[in-house]
């Protein structure tokens, strides 16, 4: 008997598939190995209920490489403002990557209670800027608003290690009882606590808790992809459509930065990522 379900957990070669609330631990058919394709959490799959095998992987709407997950509607980017310190470079990189995958980013600031008054003011200005370019911003303590935003969505929760991703999941659903650990004081970064990818149902939405990471690349990304992921750039029409917003004469984006309409840290991160795109593409075609 064959049925369609969703992969909600993967440990080694065992895939847990949810079908209308019933879960089946399955292994993929050998043909997937031959075709060099593997199921991932979030996949819609056809399984043989009796044999407990995955027979088919349905076409994916999107796919993230790190964390490995598919068919995601939103990415909740948990971003610590202190211990570990706020990393706007990582935040902007994550925003760009999920937008390029047609996933809506939602920023979730954590550990605001560790800030001084002056620092809180800076975070409020940062929040206002991201909201002005159409990105939702929440605070980890506001569980009600988070649940309203995530309603009926498949969501990946991601961000810097030690930012409080597992802690937030425990707050949203205490029955999960996920392991959490303090950050390393010596390294100013968190200790990995999530060792596999798993999709949890929390009320009306599904959430993917993912292993922490410290680096992401732009492999396979084009300059146009990167430009379009910086949503605020879309308001500015440069004279030439292939303008890369670096040193081109009359570039409207650069003018926007100089006027203070585009946040300078965002623009600097764009230039940094552009360099990574060029480097990645040069290696690809060597």
Secondary structure, DSSP 8 states (H G I E B T S, - for coil): -EEEEEEEEEETTEEEEEETTEEEEEEE-HHHHHTT----TT-EEEEETTTTEEEEE---S-EEETTEEES-SEEEEEEESTTTT--HHHHHHHHHHHHHTT-EEEEEEE-GGG--HHHHHHHHHHHHHHHHTT-EEEETT-HHHHHHHHTT-EEEEEESTTSSHHHHHHHH-GGG-------BTTTTB------SEEEEEETTEEEEE----S----TT--HHHHHHHSGGGGG---SSTT--SSS-TT-HHHHHHHHTSS-HHHHHHHHHHHHHHHHHHHHHT-
